[in-house]
Amino acid sequence: MYRGVEKMDREEKYILRRQEIINSAIDEFGINSYVEASLNAICRNGNISKGTIYHYFKDKDDLYLVCVTECFNSLTNFLNSEKISFNKAEQAIEKYLDLRHQFFKENPKFSNIFTNALLRPPKHLLEQIKEIKTGLDKFNINFFEQVLRNTNLKSDVSHEEAIEYFLIFQESFNYYFQNKAYGDFRNLFEEHELKLRKLLKIMLYGMVKEETE
């Protein structure tokens, strides 16, 4: 019995210590890009030795990807936990974007991690980040599919084509921002979210059937 309690204590300490490292890393990656962030700053700000970090994580890449995972999973879980009505397409889009805004307002450090991972990802980690954002991608596709169910598409646009256009739009939209130069990632994030709000509506109403058609 005693050994069982002792094992639980060790496991709890391990989990707590690991989370402390992650929290310190989120603080660092929350204000700096992957390149600018350093393990030394994470150690200094979290009062953690570098040896301790390497006990829990293989390297900077491993720790960064854990932070990116926490960011994307937290956003996806938050979006899934909120109810969105799809009775009116435009209101559904507004609600979705308002929820994104609320999440990042409540978790400001995640906005920098999100922006860097999505728009300025380390090239050697592209595949891992792509896998991490799968959950959010699925949510976005499902969201758009539900929006489409409550709209009348133009006669020459099928449901399948609309989804395909949405995926092309998403990739092109992010590519556009990946190739813009910004000194402050906060400006990049804010412009990305602002233009996303406008362009989603433009894309949707470019496909919706007009009353006279």
N, C-alpha and C positions, 0 to 999 in steps of 0.2 A: 504493500500500500504506500509506504513511504517513498519507495523508488518511483512509483507511478506519479506521485505529487511532484517529486523532484524533476521528473522528465517534463511534466506539464509546465513547471516554472521555467525550465530551460527553453522550452518551445515558445512560451509567451515572451520571455526576454529577447529571444532571437527575433521574433516578429516585431516587437516594439523597437528594438535597435535598428532593424532593417528599415522600418517606417521612418525613424528619425533621420536616417541617411537620405531617404527618398524626399522627405520634407525639405531638408537642407538643399538638395539638388534642385527641387522645384523652385526654391527661392532664387537659386543661381541661374537656372535656365529660364526663369520667369522674367529676368531683366537683361539677359545676354543671349546672343545666338550660340549655336553649338560650338562654333569656332572660338568665340570670345570667352565662353564659360570655361572655368578651370576647376580641376579637382582640388587644388590648393585653396581656392575660395570656398568650396563646399566644406572642406575640412575646417578651415578657419571660422567660418560663420556658424557651423554646426558643432564646433568643439569636438571634432572627430579626427582621429588619426588616419593617415592614408592607409596604414596597414589594416585598420578596421574596415575601410571601404572595400579593399581588395579581398577581405574575408567574405564579404556578402555579394560583391559584384566583380565580374571578370575585369572590366576596364571602364573607361569613360563611355564608350559606345553602349555597353550593357546598361549602365546607369541612366544614360540619356533615353534609351528606348523604353525603359521602365517608366520614366516620367511622361513620355509621349503617350504610352499606353494608359496611364492614369488619367491624363488629360482627355483623350478621346473617349475612353470608357465612361468617365464621369459625365461628359457632355451627352453622350448617347443615352446613358441611364436617366439623366435628367429629362431629356426630351421624351423618352418612353414613359416617364412617370406622370407627364402632364397630358390632359385631355385636350384634343384639338377637334373642333367641329368642322366637318367638310360640307356643310349645307351650302355655303357660299365660298367659291374658290379663292377670291381675293382676301376674304377674312381669314381663311385657313392659312394663306401665305403670310399675312400680317402676324398672325398668332405664332407661327413657326419662327419667324424672324425676331419677334419680340422675345420669345423664349431663349433664343440664342443670345440676344442682347442681355437678358436678365442673368443668364448663366455666367457670361464673361464679366459682367459687372460685379457679381458676387465672388467670382474667382479670377481676379485681374491677372494673376501670374500665368494662368492657363492661356490667356489670350496671346501672350508672346510665344509660349511653347507651341500652341496651335498654329500660329502664323508661320513660325520658323519651319515646323514639320511639314506644313501644307504647301508653303510658297517658297521657302528657302531651305529645303531638306539637304542634309549632307549627302553627296552623291553616292558614297559607299554604303549608305543605309537606306537607299530608295526602296528596295524590295521589302525590307523589314517594316518600314513605315507604311507602305502600301498594304501590307497584311494587317497592321495594327488598325488602320482606318476602315477596314472592311465592315465593321459593325455600323459605323456612321454612314457609310455608303449605302448599305442595305436599308437603313432607316430612311435616308433621303429618297431612294427609289420607291420605297413603299409609300412614303408621303406623297410623292408626285403622282403615283398610280391612283391613290385615293382622291386627289384633286381632280384628276382626269375623269373619274367616274361620275363626277358631279358637274361636268361641263359638256357642251356640244361641240365636238371637234369639227373643223372644216371638212367638207365632203371628200377632199383629196388627201386627208391626213388620217391614217389609221392609228389605233391605240398603240400598236407595236412601234410604229414610226415615231410617235410622240415621245415614247420612252427612250428610243434611240437618240432622238434630237436632244432630249434632256441630258443624256450621258455625254454627248458631244459638247453641248453647251457647258457642262460642268468642267470637263477637261480643258476646253478652250479658255474658259473664264479664268481658271487657276493658272494656266500657262501664261496668259496675258500679265498677270501680276508677278509671276515668277521672273519675268523679264523686265520689270520696272526697277529702277534704282531708288532706294529709300535709305536715308540716314537713320531715321527713327522708325522702328518696327510698329510703334503705336499708330503712326500715321498710315502705314501700310494696312494694318488690321482694320482701322476705322474706314478707310476708303473701300477696302474689300467688302465689308459688311454693308456699307451704304450702297455701293453699286450692285451688290447681290440683290438687295431689296428691290431696286428699280428694274434690273434686267430680268428677274424672274417673272415680273408682271408683263414686261414687254414680250418675252418669249411665249408666255401662256396666251396672251391675247392676240398674238400673231397667228395662233393655231385655232383659236376658238371660232366657231361658226358665227357669222354676223347675222343680225336679225333679218336682213334683206335677202340672205342667200337661200 
